[in-house]
Amino acid sequence: MVTNVLLTGVGGQGIITASTVLSQACRIAGWEVKKSEVHGMSQRGGSVNSYVRFSADGPVASPLIPEGAADIMLAFEPLEGLRQIGECTPDARVLVEERRIVPVTVNLPEFSYPDNVLERLQASGRRVTVIPAMATAVDLGESRAANTVMLGALATLLELPESAWDEALRAVLRPKAVEVNLQAFERGHEMMAEA
């Protein structure tokens, strides 16, 4: 069976790095995996989507998730998660970062960031869990590890061995960033287990 994971957010949140770590962990575990991404205006804080499809017991034909077939969504920014909610199955798991990032276009006079984004996500019928990833990463002294907090939460939903995650993090991240990211991963794992 193929599992489809959609990672969404804005440029600079480490979405591509997170999807690379997930893909590597799947590969290390011996699973078939395909990955693709859409960068958009990511260098200017625009939307970024990354698609990871994997299977422990069969082939994965395409790196693109069919419309409405994402089993799990990691929304690194709430409004981006709301924009992509239609790409999820009706019973999808949604992990969403609570911190919002207001895009430049929303700062224009005729637009505003909606106040009820998290409520609308929760009303979508999907199983939504809010993760304070940025706050957790800041507590660890490294705000750039927020993406790894989200991966730690994701790990509770997958049957990947812990050793595969550890090896993938060490393979993808710069050596000096590994230890704090391992801590961030563990914090995300603990938060999700408690939720």
C-alpha positions in Angstrom: 0.0 0.0 0.0 1.3 3.5 -0.9 1.2 6.2 1.7 1.0 9.8 0.5 2.4 12.6 2.6 1.9 16.3 1.7 4.2 18.9 3.3 3.1 22.5 2.8 4.1 25.9 4.0 6.1 28.9 2.8 9.7 29.4 1.7 12.3 29.3 4.4 10.5 26.8 6.7 12.7 23.8 5.8 10.0 22.0 3.9 12.3 20.6 1.3 14.8 19.5 3.9 12.0 17.8 5.9 10.8 15.9 2.8 14.3 14.9 2.0 14.8 13.5 5.5 11.5 11.6 5.3 12.5 10.2 1.8 15.9 9.1 3.1 14.4 7.4 6.2 12.1 5.5 3.9 15.0 4.5 1.6 17.1 3.5 4.6 14.3 1.2 5.8 14.3 -0.4 2.4 11.0 1.1 1.3 10.1 2.2 -2.2 9.9 6.1 -2.2 9.3 8.9 -4.7 9.5 12.7 -3.9 8.5 15.8 -5.8 8.1 19.5 -4.9 6.7 22.7 -6.1 8.7 25.7 -5.0 6.7 28.6 -6.4 8.1 31.9 -5.1 9.7 30.2 -2.1 12.6 32.6 -1.9 10.1 35.4 -1.3 8.0 33.6 1.3 5.7 32.1 -1.2 4.0 28.7 -1.1 6.0 25.5 -1.1 4.6 22.0 -1.4 6.5 18.8 -1.3 5.0 15.3 -2.0 6.4 12.1 -0.6 4.9 8.8 -1.6 6.2 5.5 -0.2 5.4 1.9 0.3 7.0 -0.9 2.4 5.5 -3.6 0.3 5.1 -2.5 -3.3 6.1 -0.1 -6.1 5.4 3.6 -6.2 4.6 4.6 -9.8 4.7 8.4 -9.6 6.1 11.1 -7.3 2.8 13.1 -7.5 0.0 12.6 -5.1 -3.3 12.1 -6.9 -5.8 14.9 -6.2 -7.6 14.4 -2.9 -5.4 11.4 -1.9 -3.0 12.8 0.7 -3.1 10.5 3.7 -1.1 12.8 5.9 -0.5 16.5 5.7 2.2 18.4 7.5 1.2 22.1 7.4 4.1 24.2 8.5 1.9 27.3 8.2 -1.9 27.2 9.0 -3.2 29.2 6.1 -1.1 27.1 3.6 -2.6 24.0 5.3 -6.1 25.4 4.8 -5.4 26.1 1.1 -4.3 22.4 0.6 -6.9 20.7 2.8 -8.8 19.6 -0.3 -5.8 17.5 -1.4 -6.3 15.3 1.7 -8.5 12.2 2.0 -11.6 12.7 4.2 -9.9 10.7 7.0 -6.4 12.2 6.6 -4.2 13.1 9.6 -3.2 16.7 9.6 -0.4 18.0 11.7 -0.3 21.8 11.7 2.1 24.3 13.1 0.3 26.9 15.2 2.4 29.9 14.2 1.2 31.8 11.3 3.3 33.6 8.8 1.5 36.5 7.1 2.5 36.6 3.4 3.3 39.9 1.7 0.1 39.7 -0.4 -2.1 39.5 2.7 -0.5 42.7 4.1 -2.1 44.6 1.2 -5.1 46.8 2.3 -7.7 44.7 0.5 -6.6 41.4 2.1 -6.3 40.1 5.6 -5.2 36.9 7.3 -8.3 35.0 8.5 -8.7 34.8 12.3 -10.2 31.3 12.3 -7.8 29.2 10.2 -7.1 26.5 12.8 -10.9 26.3 13.5 -11.6 25.9 9.8 -9.0 23.1 9.5 -10.5 21.3 12.5 -14.0 21.7 11.0 -12.8 20.0 7.7 -13.5 16.6 9.2 -9.9 15.5 9.1 -8.0 14.5 12.3 -6.1 17.7 13.1 -3.4 18.0 15.7 -1.8 21.4 16.4 1.9 21.3 17.0 3.8 24.2 18.6 6.9 23.4 16.5 8.4 26.9 16.3 8.0 27.5 20.0 9.5 24.1 20.8 12.5 24.8 18.5 13.0 28.2 20.0 13.1 26.6 23.5 15.8 24.4 22.2 17.8 27.4 21.0 17.4 26.7 17.3 14.4 28.1 15.5 15.4 26.3 12.3 14.7 23.0 13.9 10.9 23.6 13.8 10.7 21.4 10.7 12.3 18.5 12.6 9.8 18.9 15.5 7.1 18.3 12.8 9.0 15.2 11.6 9.2 13.9 15.1 5.4 14.2 15.4 5.0 12.6 11.9 7.2 9.6 13.1 4.4 8.5 15.5 2.1 7.9 12.5 4.5 5.8 10.5 6.1 2.4 11.0 9.6 3.5 10.1 12.3 2.3 12.6 13.8 5.0 14.8 17.2 4.0 13.5 16.1 5.0 10.0 15.1 8.5 11.1 18.4 8.9 13.1 20.5 7.8 10.1 18.5 10.1 7.7 18.8 13.1 9.9 22.6 12.5 10.2 22.8 12.1 6.4 20.8 15.2 5.4 21.7 17.8 8.0 25.0 19.6 8.5 27.0 17.9 11.2 26.9 20.8 13.6 23.0 20.9 13.3 22.5 17.2 14.0 22.3 17.1 17.8 19.8 19.9 18.3 17.7 18.4 15.5 17.7 15.0 17.2 16.4 16.8 20.3 13.8 18.6 18.3 12.7 15.3 16.7 12.3 13.7 20.1 10.3 16.6 21.4 7.9 16.4 18.4 7.6 12.7 19.0 6.8 13.2 22.6 4.2 15.9 21.9 2.4 13.8 19.4 2.4 10.8 21.7 0.9 13.0 24.5 -1.7 14.4 22.1 
